[in-house]
Amino acid sequence: MMAWSWAACWWAAAVCVLGAAWAMTRRGKRAPLCGWGFMARAERRGRAFVSQELLSFVMGPMPGQLGGLAHVNSSNGGFRCVPAKAVLVLKPVQSDSRGSREVAFYEWARKGRIPRDILCRYHGVVRPVPGQAFIVLDDVTAGMARPCVLDVKLGTVTFEDEAPPEKRRRELNKYPPQATLGCRIVGMRLDGEPPRDRRWGYSLSPDQLADGLRAFFLPCAGLDTFQRRLAQLRHWVAHVPNDLRFVSSSLLFVYDAAAPDRVELKLIDFAHVRRDPA
């Protein structure tokens, strides 16, 4: 393994420590954060923000996506659209309770309970395709000429308390080192290289995972900004409201290879957020 710079070593350690801390922050029985009232409110918000006709006209597959719902040309893949005022990502709302939970989380977070710069900016829910709802988010790669993207799944546990034994086994077998590392790479895209998907992430040994992090962060001139943002996120995790537990959420790291000091760090994926019913 090649020698690491101090910054790359810091990153490998920081991401794993944050992942482990994430899993340990609020254990115990939790109730889903969901409700049909959230969905109705989200759809009103979405209709107020965008034009249905415009979305239907300009919507196209989201290029270079990473992660479980991000396989380009799949039936449940995401989309990118470009209305007049912003570049948007349309993330499919899953048809089961996971979808309503994620919408409910974004609606709940709008009330200022989570620092806004931690999340992708949220604009509600739209239905430009019959039978399919989409969460409307700002595209964090908008304006980047050569975006580099890294999706890191957080936590030593990626299943919910009530998951049946078979589900628990499947999750644990996906990437056994995650139980101790507290993270895994879901996908990575570097400038001029083919995207690396979750199958590649599952194949990595702990040392190879560290090499992958090094390969992503070393070309970036904005490491200081990433470090500040991650430190802020770690501080927030340490003081997260007592009634919240995040399961199977991810960190999304983005920088522009054409301007490597331009960086974004966002927390994503909230289909398994839990709340204490009390």
N, C-alpha and C positions, 0 to 999 in steps of 0.2 A: 504494500500500500504506500502511495506517495506521501511525502511529508506534508503535514497540514499547516496552514497559516493559523495564527492564534484566533483569528476571526472565525475560520471554518470550524475549528475545534469548539469554540464557544457556541456556535450554532448547533452543532450535533448534540452537545450536552444540554443546551437550553430547550430544544424542541422535545427531547426525551423527558427531561425533568417536568416540563409543562404538561406533557401527556400523562405522566404518572400522577402528577398533582391533580389533574382533571378527573382522573378516575377515582381518586380518594376523597374528593371534595364533598360530597353529600350522599352517603350511602343510606340504605334503608328503603322501606316501602314508599313508593311515589305514585301519584295519580297522573294520567295524561293531562297535558295542557291542551284542551280542545273544547269544541262547542260550536253548534251550528250558528249561533249568534255571531261568532267571529267570522265565519265564512260569508254571511250576508253582508256584514260591514266591509269585508275585504273586497267583495265584488262591487259594492257601491263606490268604494275608493278607486278601484281600477277603472270603472266606467267614467268616472270624473277626470281621470288622468289622461287616458288615451282614446283615440278614435278607433272604433272597431273596423271601419272600412280601411283605414290606413294600415292597421296591423295586418289585416288579411292580405293587403297588396304587397307589403314589403317584407313579410316574414319569410325567413329562410333558415336552413339548418345552421346551428351554431358551430363555427369552424373550430377544430382542434380542441374539443372539450375533453375533460378528464372525469373519471369517476363513474359511479353506478348508473346514473340516469343520463349519462353524457355520451353515449355511443352514437356518433353521427350516423344518420340514416336508419336508426332503430325506430320502432313504432312509438316509443315513449321518450325519444330524445328531446333535448332542449332546442330553442330557437333564438336567433338574434334578429332584432328589428331596429330600424333607424327612422323614427319619427322626427319631426322638425327640431325638437329641443334637446334630444338626448339619444345615446345609443343604449338600447335596453336588451336584457336577457329575459327570455320567457322560460321559466323552469316548470315542467309539468307538475301539477298537483296529483300525487298518487291517489288512486281511487279508494284505498282503504283508510283506516284511521290515521295512518302516518301522514297522509296529505292534509287532513284537517288539523292535525297537531302542528304541522309546520306553519300553516297559515295562521293558526291561533298564536303561535309564538311571535311571528312578525307583528301581528296586531298588538299583542301584549307589549312587545319591546318598543313600539311607537310611543308609549306613554312615558318615555324617558328612563325606564328601569335599567337600560343597558346603554353605555356610551355609544353615540351614533357612529363614531368612526370605526368601531369594531365590526359593524355589520355592513353588508352591501346595502345601498339605499333602496328602500322598499316602497312600491307604489300601488299595492293592492293586487287583485286577482281579475283576470279577464278570460273570456271564452271565445276567442276568434275562430276556433275549430269546433264543429258540433261534437258534443259529448266529451270535450276535454277542457279542463281549466288550467290556467297557467299563472304562477306567481310572477309578477313584474318586478325586476330588479335592474339597477344600473349595471352596465357592463364595466367592470373595473379595468379592462384592457382598452377601453375606448381612448382613441387618440395615440395609442402606442403603435409605433411602426413595426417593431419586432418583439412582441410580448413573449416573455419566458414565464412559465407557470408551474408551480409545484403545489400539489394537494397532499396534505399530511393528515391522516386519520389519527385522532387523539384518544387516549385512554387505554388502560389495561383490560377493560371490559367493554365489549361492543354489543352486548345483548341486554335485554331488560329483565327485571326481577322475575316476572312471571313467564319468561320464555321456557318452552318445553325442553326436555333433555336433548332431543335431536337438534333443535335450533342452537342450543348452547354448544353442542359438539361441533356443529358446522362452523360456528363463529370462531371457536377456539382453534380449529384445524386450518382456518384460512391462513393465519400467520402466527404460529406458536410463539415466536420471540416477542410479539406485542404484549404478552402477559407480563413480561418483565421490562421491556423497553418503554412501554407506554405510548407507542406510536407505530405507524407503518406508512409507507409511501403508497398513495392510491394511484398517482400518475404524475408524470413530469414532462414538460415540453421545453426544450432548449432551442436556441436560435440555430437554424440550419440542420437540425437533427430530427429524425422521425419521433413522434410522440411515443412515450412509454406508458403503458396502461397498467391496470391493477394486476394482471398476470405477471408482469415484470416485477411489480412490487412484492408479490407473494413469493417470488423466487429468491429474494435477497437474503443473505445471511446478515447478522448484525453488522459485521465489518463492511459488507457491500452496501448496506443501507447508509452507513456513515460516508462511504465513498460517493454515493448518490447525492447526499446533501452537500458534500464538498463540491461536486461537479456543478451543482446548481448555484451555490452562493459565491464561489470564488470569482466568477466574471463580473459580479455585481459591485458597482461603485457606491451603492447606497446602503452598505451594511450597517452604518451607524444609525440610519433611520429605521431599518428593520429591527435593530437591537432595542431602540427606544420604544417602538411600537410593541414589541414582544414583552418588554419589561412592564409596560402599561397593562397589557393583557394579563400577565401573570399577577399583577397587583389586583386587578379586578377579580380574577378567579379566586384569589385568596379571600376576597370580601364578597363573593357572590351571595345573593340573598339565600337565606337558610332553607327556603322552600323549593329551591331549584336543583335539579341534577341533569347534566348533559350526558347523553349516551350516544356514541358514534358520530359526534360532530367532527369537523375538520378545520384546519387552518389552510387558507389559500394565500400563497406567497406569489407576488407578481412583480416583475420589473421589465423595463424596456431595454433590449440589447442595443438599440440605437441611442439610448440616453440612459445608461445603467443607474444613474442616481435617481431616476424616477421609479418609485416603488409603491406597492400597495400590500397591505396585510389585512385579511378579513377572516372572520369566523363564519363558517357556513354549515349547512345541513342540520336541520332541527326537527326531523321527523320523530325523534325519540326523546325529546325534552320532557322531563317529568316535574310535577309539582306535588308538594305535600298537601293532601286534601284539607289539612287543618289550616 
